[in-house]
Amino acid sequence: MVIGGSAGAIEPLRSIFARLPADLPAAILIVLHLGEGSKYLPGIIADDGPIAVQWAKDKAQFKRGCGYVAAPDHHLLLIRDHMRLTRGPRENHSRPAIDVLFRSAAVNNGPRVIGVLLSGYQNDGAAGLVAIKERGGIAIVQDPLSADTPDMPSHALAATSVDHVANPAEIALLITDLVNRPAVMAMSSSNMSSSNMSPPNKYDLEVRIAEGEILSSEGLKEIADPAPLTCPDCGGVLSQVKGAAPLRFRCQIGHAITADALLREQEDPLRGAMRSSQRLIEEHVDLLGRMAADARAKNRGGMAALFEARREEYHRTAQIIRRALSVPAATSEVEGTAERGQAVGEATSGAEPKRRATLP
């Protein structure tokens, strides 16, 4: 079982672990976005529960009934019956990245994987849950209405059809029930056709990149098409990953970023450049106005008209920039209370995921 979270995920995680049985027949691998000063994290998570939690160790085998936390600045991968800690390329500026753990679990353990995504900013984990679903695993998302920071759960609901949406207490009950059921391959025909590549090979290269494999130009072309966009981590050219949900990109170095994260990355420098342009243009408008007035005072009507025409042209340009800057910064389609409610509603209606699952 794999769990990911970021801002606001500690308390939900503690609540889940406090309710899990000591004889849980599964190992739990955890990625949280935390800084270097989180050395007491395993103890904090396990404090109220019967399951021991420790830092994950590279190449160590995991044991049932134990929890393992990714070390700061290291990706955590699940490779068959053991763990890997690597310093592979960052994804969405994060290392460890939730997508890396989820994707590796999906590739190596398929329908035996349960993925749980908790509270957090932006959309790390959404692509990983898509991989888990495509490989027949089970996806559980914290109810955005119960999350301190609902971005991650909301993005996951927008990216794929998850199996369960629940609060932390309910997630613990779901886990306890699901780990005692036999794994069933549940990959749908729609998942099978969602990519140009066959599902068994779709994510293998990305897992190897996270393990540290050097990405060749030909290798990148297998999974992505070049795009006229710049990697914010290294300045290289980005390529759009084929058939990816959510929309995401990789560069030649291997850095990965979703379209939503890239949009946010571009927003500040773009708006800064627009403000600088607005200031310069408005100064130009003022200067041209002064030059027109000076020309009229000297009975140079032709020059005054020319300056006035140029002044009006620059004035219109300044107004366009001013209106553009008045629009709120670009956000994802699932942000905001109304959008979150709509995402939950869509994900839990009809034959879609259960909002409050009733366990047998």
ZIKATA-V734499 format. One record per backbone hydrogen bond with DSSP energy under -0.5 kcal/mol. NH is the residue of the N-H (numbers start at 1). CO is the residue of the C=O. E is the energy in kcal/mol with one decimal. If there is no record, write none. Layout:
{{NH/CO/E} {NH/CO/E}}
This chain:
{{2/114/-2.7} {3/29/-2.7} {4/116/-2.4} {5/31/-1.7} {6/119/-3.0} {9/6/-2.0} {12/8/-0.5} {13/9/-2.2} {14/10/-2.6} {15/11/-2.5} {16/12/-2.2} {17/13/-2.5} {18/14/-2.1} {19/15/-0.7} {19/16/-1.2} {20/16/-0.6} {20/17/-0.7} {24/21/-1.3} {26/24/-1.4} {28/66/-2.4} {29/1/-2.8} {30/68/-3.0} {31/3/-2.3} {33/5/-1.3} {34/32/-1.3} {38/35/-0.9} {41/38/-1.9} {44/40/-2.0} {45/41/-2.5} {46/42/-2.2} {47/43/-0.9} {49/46/-1.6} {50/20/-0.6} {52/65/-0.6} {54/67/-2.2} {56/69/-2.9} {59/83/-2.3} {60/57/-1.8} {62/81/-1.0} {65/26/-2.2} {66/63/-1.1} {67/52/-2.8} {68/28/-2.8} {69/54/-2.3} {70/30/-2.5} {73/95/-0.9} {74/71/-1.5} {75/86/-2.8} {77/84/-2.6} {79/77/-0.7} {79/82/-2.7} {80/78/-0.6} {82/79/-2.0} {83/60/-2.5} {84/77/-2.2} {86/75/-1.9} {88/210/-0.6} {91/94/-2.0} {92/256/-3.5} {94/91/-1.9} {101/97/-1.4} {102/98/-2.7} {103/99/-2.9} {104/100/-2.2} {105/101/-2.2} {106/102/-2.3} {107/103/-2.4} {108/104/-2.2} {109/105/-2.3} {110/106/-1.5} {112/109/-2.4} {113/110/-1.6} {115/138/-3.2} {116/2/-2.5} {117/140/-2.3} {118/4/-2.9} {120/149/-2.9} {124/121/-0.6} {126/123/-1.5} {129/125/-2.2} {130/126/-1.8} {131/127/-1.9} {132/128/-2.1} {133/129/-2.6} {134/130/-2.5} {135/131/-1.6} {136/133/-1.7} {137/132/-2.9} {138/113/-2.4} {140/115/-3.1} {141/164/-2.6} {142/117/-2.7} {143/166/-2.3} {146/143/-2.3} {147/143/-0.5} {147/144/-0.9} {152/120/-2.5} {154/150/-2.5} {155/151/-2.8} {156/152/-2.2} {157/153/-2.2} {158/154/-1.6} {159/155/-1.5} {160/156/-2.0} {162/160/-1.1} {163/139/-1.8} {164/139/-1.6} {165/354/-2.5} {166/141/-1.9} {171/167/-2.3} {172/168/-2.0} {173/169/-1.4} {174/170/-2.5} {175/171/-2.8} {176/172/-2.2} {177/173/-1.9} {178/174/-3.2} {179/175/-2.4} {180/177/-1.0} {181/178/-1.8} {186/184/-0.6} {192/188/-1.9} {193/189/-1.4} {194/191/-1.3} {201/198/-1.7} {202/198/-0.9} {202/199/-0.7} {205/201/-0.6} {207/203/-2.0} {208/204/-2.2} {209/205/-2.3} {210/206/-1.8} {211/207/-1.5} {212/208/-0.7} {212/209/-1.1} {213/208/-2.6} {216/214/-0.6} {220/216/-2.3} {221/217/-1.8} {222/218/-1.0} {222/219/-0.6} {223/219/-0.7} {223/220/-1.0} {224/220/-1.8} {225/240/-2.4} {227/238/-2.6} {229/227/-2.3} {231/236/-3.4} {235/231/-2.3} {238/229/-2.6} {239/250/-2.8} {240/225/-3.2} {241/239/-0.5} {241/248/-2.1} {242/223/-3.1} {244/241/-1.3} {249/257/-3.0} {250/239/-2.4} {251/255/-1.8} {252/237/-0.6} {254/251/-0.6} {256/90/-1.9} {257/249/-2.1} {259/247/-3.0} {262/258/-2.5} {263/259/-2.5} {264/260/-2.0} {265/261/-2.1} {266/262/-2.1} {267/263/-1.3} {268/264/-0.8} {269/265/-0.6} {270/266/-2.1} {271/267/-2.7} {272/268/-2.4} {273/269/-2.4} {274/270/-2.1} {275/271/-2.2} {276/272/-2.2} {277/273/-2.4} {278/274/-2.6} {279/275/-2.4} {280/276/-2.3} {281/277/-2.8} {282/278/-2.6} {283/279/-2.0} {284/280/-2.0} {285/281/-2.5} {286/282/-2.2} {287/283/-2.6} {288/284/-2.7} {289/285/-2.1} {290/286/-2.0} {291/287/-2.3} {292/288/-2.3} {293/289/-2.2} {294/290/-2.3} {295/291/-2.2} {296/292/-2.4} {297/293/-2.1} {298/294/-1.0} {299/296/-1.9} {300/295/-2.8} {301/299/-0.6} {304/300/-2.3} {305/301/-2.4} {306/302/-2.0} {307/303/-2.6} {308/304/-2.3} {309/305/-2.4} {310/306/-2.2} {311/307/-2.6} {312/308/-2.5} {313/309/-2.0} {314/310/-2.4} {315/311/-2.2} {316/312/-2.1} {317/313/-1.7} {318/314/-2.3} {319/315/-1.9} {320/316/-1.9} {321/317/-2.1} {322/318/-2.4} {323/319/-2.4} {324/320/-2.1} {325/321/-2.4} {326/322/-1.1} {327/323/-0.6} {327/324/-0.9} {335/332/-1.3} {340/336/-2.6} {341/337/-2.5} {342/338/-2.2} {343/339/-2.6} {344/340/-2.5} {345/341/-2.5} {346/342/-2.9} {347/343/-2.2} {348/344/-1.2} {349/346/-0.7} {352/349/-2.4} {353/347/-0.9} {354/163/-1.5} {359/357/-0.7}}
